[in-house]
Amino acid sequence: MRLVTFTRPGRVRQEIGALAADGAVLDLAAVEPTLRGETMADLAGAEAAMLMRLRAAIATAPKVDGAKLCAPVRPPKNVFCVGKNYHEHAREFAGSGFDGGAKDVVPPHPVVFSKPHTSIIANGERILGDLDPTGGLDYEGELAVVIGHGGRGIVRADALGHVFGYTIVNDVTARHLQKRHSQWILGKGLDSFCPMGPAILTADEVPDPTKLVLTTWVNGEQRQKAPVADLIFDIPTLIEAISAAITLEPGDVIATGTPAGVGIGFSPPKFLGKGDVVRIEVTGIGVLENMVG
């Protein structure tokens, strides 16, 4: 299933639906009333029987006219992000001059930082480029993991059993701010700097996430393409590392890192400007597309 969060015309209350192959939003609660009032984070922590009922509901769920997609989930805390997690990107970042003096080109352990929930926007919403006055706006297409049943001390062997599904994140970055402050949240956590969506592809549809492929275009020019198999630290390793002493909760999001081809990887850098469109696609999930406003 591709699950979405949406609003109806003239309404502010968010609801859970499914995304059909033609892009239509299906009203799951019309067939499964127990879904009314629930959030995607609630659903992420639900028992498997609920997901089975939703799969059955898709067959007869009506389409929602004029539905507007929201970010698919609002995590219970900051979005966990992973830096330098593809070999080629780690090298291009180390050679860019924006790495803030890090000693290791390829990190020996996961580099984890966070983006506040106020940075999250939906597919189609505008990236507020004017919030970066330094002119170093960059994109990073990423596969993101949505946690289902959480916990602390999750071991690698059990980690994929804690995954609810997968979505797409654009880890938008103000590169000069990132470099200026050494730590990354002030360069990456600005409002609108975490586009997310369009949907969550449930984990049962992804028996092997390493088979997924991520591709990023800017204004129609392909900039990034890599299989998730190229991650330095794979998804089970990331879940184990983060949950070692931080409790993961249903709806938590882990953005797994970006491949080579970001703006600072070019000479000269290809930073984003007003009107530029970033389009990110991951196999089976769909397309996340946002314009710089």
Secondary structure, 3 states (H helix, E strand, C coil): CEEEEEECCCCCCCEEEEECCCCCEECHHHCCHHHCCCCHHHHHCCCHHHHHHHHHHHCCCCECCCCEECCCCCCCCCEEEEECCEHHHHHHHHCCCCCCCCCCCCCCCCEEEEECHHHEEECCCCECHHHCCCCCEECCEEEEEEECCCECCCCHHHHHHHEEEEEEEECCEEHHHHHHHCCCHHHHCCCCCEEEEEEEEEHHHCCCHHHCEEEEEECCEEEEEEEHHHECCCHHHHHHHHHCCCCECCCCEEECCCCCCCHHHCCCCCCCCCCCEEEEEECCCEEEEEEEC
